[in-house]
Amino acid sequence: MPPGVESATICSLTSAGTYETRSVAEASVDDLVRELSAAPLVRASQEFDTGRAMRCSPGGSVPATRQVVLRYDHGPAVVVSVYPGCDPQLITGSRRAGLTPELRELLDLPAEP
């Protein structure tokens, strides 16, 4: 993630298909950015690269169960889409990454089985 994040918001998909938002505490923004930046990069399938498919296990989610919006003092916000149970699990721009236990905790997601 680019440095200089001023604030972060986590949008969580509800059972009604809408998103609830919560602001990340100022003291936790740096931790969230650090963990997102450290997330292990993954190589998505060729089908995903061509926009035809996303591989999800049973119970995997499309659309994203979380959207992390990182806001900067200057320039556009960065949105990270979170897809637990899918490959890849984190998508922003051309970056594809996996979820770590630390990110799952910060995003209030259940631990992987």
FENHU-V5876 format. One record per residue. N is the residue number from 0. PHI is phi in degrees with one decimal (NA if undefined). PSI is psi as a letter, one per 40 degrees, with the letter a starting at -180 (NA if undefined). D_LAST is the distance of its C-alpha to the last C-alpha in Angstrom with 2 decimals. Layout:
n = (N | N)
phi = (PHI | PHI)
psi = (PSI | PSI)
d_last = (D_LAST | D_LAST)
This chain:
n = (0 | 1 | 2 | 3 | 4 | 5 | 6 | 7 | 8 | 9 | 10 | 11 | 12 | 13 | 14 | 15 | 16 | 17 | 18 | 19 | 20 | 21 | 22 | 23 | 24 | 25 | 26 | 27 | 28 | 29 | 30 | 31 | 32 | 33 | 34 | 35 | 36 | 37 | 38 | 39 | 40 | 41 | 42 | 43 | 44 | 45 | 46 | 47 | 48 | 49 | 50 | 51 | 52 | 53 | 54 | 55 | 56 | 57 | 58 | 59 | 60 | 61 | 62 | 63 | 64 | 65 | 66 | 67 | 68 | 69 | 70 | 71 | 72 | 73 | 74 | 75 | 76 | 77 | 78 | 79 | 80 | 81 | 82 | 83 | 84 | 85 | 86 | 87 | 88 | 89 | 90 | 91 | 92 | 93 | 94 | 95 | 96 | 97 | 98 | 99 | 100 | 101 | 102 | 103 | 104 | 105 | 106 | 107 | 108 | 109 | 110 | 111 | 112)
phi = (NA | -62.7 | -71.9 | 92.7 | -66.3 | -90.4 | -156.5 | -139.9 | -128.4 | -111.9 | -104.8 | -114.1 | -69.4 | -95.6 | -64.6 | -81.9 | 85.6 | -111.9 | -108.0 | -98.0 | -113.6 | -144.1 | -79.2 | -81.9 | -55.6 | -51.7 | -69.0 | -101.0 | -60.1 | -61.2 | -62.7 | -63.1 | -62.9 | -60.9 | -68.8 | -63.1 | -66.9 | -89.0 | -58.4 | -67.3 | -67.6 | -128.4 | -98.1 | -73.4 | -65.5 | -61.4 | -60.1 | -65.7 | -58.5 | -92.6 | 78.2 | -93.6 | -160.1 | -126.6 | -84.9 | -128.1 | -78.6 | -54.6 | 88.5 | -67.3 | -124.0 | -142.4 | -77.0 | -58.9 | -80.4 | -139.6 | -126.4 | -104.2 | -108.8 | -103.5 | -106.1 | -115.2 | -61.3 | -127.1 | 92.6 | -74.0 | -71.6 | -109.7 | -111.2 | -109.1 | -92.5 | -116.1 | -125.4 | -60.9 | 83.4 | -120.3 | -128.3 | -80.8 | -90.5 | -123.7 | -135.9 | -148.3 | 54.6 | -95.2 | -84.8 | -123.8 | -147.0 | -103.8 | -83.1 | -105.2 | -56.6 | -65.3 | -66.9 | -57.1 | -67.1 | -62.5 | -93.9 | 59.0 | -106.8 | -65.0 | -64.3 | -70.5 | -67.2)
psi = (i | i | i | f | h | d | i | i | h | h | h | h | h | i | d | e | e | i | h | i | i | h | i | h | h | d | e | e | d | d | d | d | d | d | d | d | d | e | h | h | i | i | h | i | i | d | d | d | d | e | e | d | i | h | h | i | i | h | e | i | h | h | i | h | e | i | h | h | h | h | i | i | d | i | i | i | i | h | h | h | h | h | g | i | e | i | h | i | d | h | h | h | b | e | h | h | i | i | i | i | d | d | d | d | d | d | e | f | i | i | i | i | NA)
d_last = (27.57 | 31.30 | 32.54 | 34.36 | 31.87 | 33.79 | 31.21 | 27.80 | 26.62 | 23.18 | 23.45 | 20.72 | 20.89 | 21.84 | 21.74 | 25.42 | 24.73 | 26.27 | 25.08 | 25.41 | 26.28 | 26.13 | 27.83 | 26.15 | 28.18 | 30.66 | 29.54 | 25.93 | 26.99 | 27.53 | 24.09 | 22.49 | 24.83 | 24.27 | 20.46 | 21.00 | 23.65 | 21.59 | 18.63 | 18.52 | 20.65 | 19.62 | 22.02 | 21.53 | 22.75 | 26.49 | 26.14 | 24.45 | 27.23 | 29.81 | 28.26 | 27.76 | 24.03 | 20.57 | 17.87 | 15.04 | 12.53 | 13.04 | 12.21 | 12.72 | 15.55 | 19.17 | 20.93 | 19.19 | 17.41 | 18.93 | 22.14 | 23.09 | 26.89 | 28.52 | 32.24 | 34.94 | 38.49 | 39.82 | 38.42 | 35.82 | 32.44 | 29.35 | 26.58 | 23.01 | 21.05 | 17.28 | 15.36 | 11.55 | 10.39 | 13.78 | 15.67 | 17.04 | 14.99 | 18.03 | 21.58 | 24.88 | 28.11 | 27.73 | 24.87 | 21.47 | 18.58 | 14.87 | 12.94 | 12.72 | 11.16 | 14.78 | 15.16 | 12.19 | 14.01 | 17.38 | 16.55 | 15.10 | 11.83 | 8.70 | 6.34 | 3.81 | 0.00)
